[in-house]
């Protein structure tokens, strides 16, 4: 996504922009939800939740990268 705006017109034609934006939007929604839960809990965050959140964020990032590089191509 970061390189999309700097890509040439030829490179931009190989990407389905609507799919890319949807993948990035859903991925950022998941990350935002995890951060929001942290904000709600404040200092009362259980240690187990921290580990689960790390896994969720890692899987989310991996899924975004995979989908952006495979499914979002025309």
C-alpha positions as CSV (number, residue, x, y, z in Angstrom):
1,X,0.0,0.0,0.0
2,X,2.8,2.4,0.8
3,X,4.4,1.9,-2.6
4,X,1.1,2.1,-4.5
5,X,1.2,5.9,-4.7
6,X,4.7,6.0,-5.9
7,X,4.2,3.2,-8.5
8,X,4.3,3.9,-12.2
9,X,1.1,3.8,-14.2
10,X,2.1,0.4,-15.6
11,X,2.5,-1.1,-12.1
12,X,-0.8,0.5,-10.9
13,X,-2.7,-1.2,-13.8
14,X,-1.6,-4.6,-12.4
15,X,-3.3,-4.0,-9.1
16,X,-7.0,-4.2,-8.3
17,X,-7.3,-1.0,-6.3
18,X,-10.7,-1.9,-4.8
19,X,-9.5,-5.2,-3.5
20,X,-6.3,-3.6,-2.1
21,X,-8.2,-1.0,-0.3
22,X,-10.6,-3.6,1.2
23,X,-7.7,-5.8,2.4
24,X,-5.9,-2.8,4.0
25,X,-9.2,-1.5,5.6
26,X,-10.1,-4.8,7.2
27,X,-6.5,-5.4,8.3
28,X,-6.4,-2.0,9.9
29,X,-9.8,-2.6,11.5
30,X,-8.4,-5.7,13.3
31,X,-5.3,-3.9,14.5
32,X,-7.5,-0.9,15.7
33,X,-9.8,-3.3,17.6
34,X,-6.9,-4.9,19.4
35,X,-5.4,-1.4,20.3
36,X,-8.9,-0.3,21.4
37,X,-9.2,-3.2,23.8
38,X,-5.8,-2.3,25.3
39,X,-7.0,1.3,25.8
40,X,-10.2,0.1,27.5
41,X,-8.4,-2.2,29.9
42,X,-5.7,0.4,30.8
43,X,-3.2,-1.0,33.3
44,X,-5.4,-4.0,34.1
45,X,-4.4,-5.9,30.9
46,X,-3.8,-9.5,31.7
47,X,-0.5,-11.0,30.6
48,X,-2.3,-13.7,28.6
49,X,-4.1,-11.0,26.6
50,X,-0.8,-9.4,25.7
51,X,0.4,-12.7,24.2
52,X,-2.8,-13.3,22.4
53,X,-2.7,-9.7,21.0
54,X,0.8,-10.2,19.7
55,X,-0.3,-13.3,17.9
56,X,-3.4,-11.6,16.5
57,X,-1.3,-8.6,15.2
58,X,1.3,-10.9,13.7
59,X,-1.2,-13.0,11.9
60,X,-3.0,-9.8,10.8
61,X,0.2,-8.3,9.3
62,X,1.1,-11.6,7.6
63,X,-2.4,-11.8,6.1
64,X,-2.3,-8.3,4.9
65,X,1.1,-8.8,3.2
66,X,0.0,-12.1,1.6
67,X,-3.4,-10.9,0.3
68,X,-2.0,-7.6,-1.0
69,X,0.7,-9.4,-2.9
70,X,-1.4,-12.2,-4.3
71,X,-5.2,-11.7,-4.3
72,X,-5.1,-8.0,-5.2
73,X,-3.4,-8.5,-8.5
74,X,-5.5,-8.3,-11.7
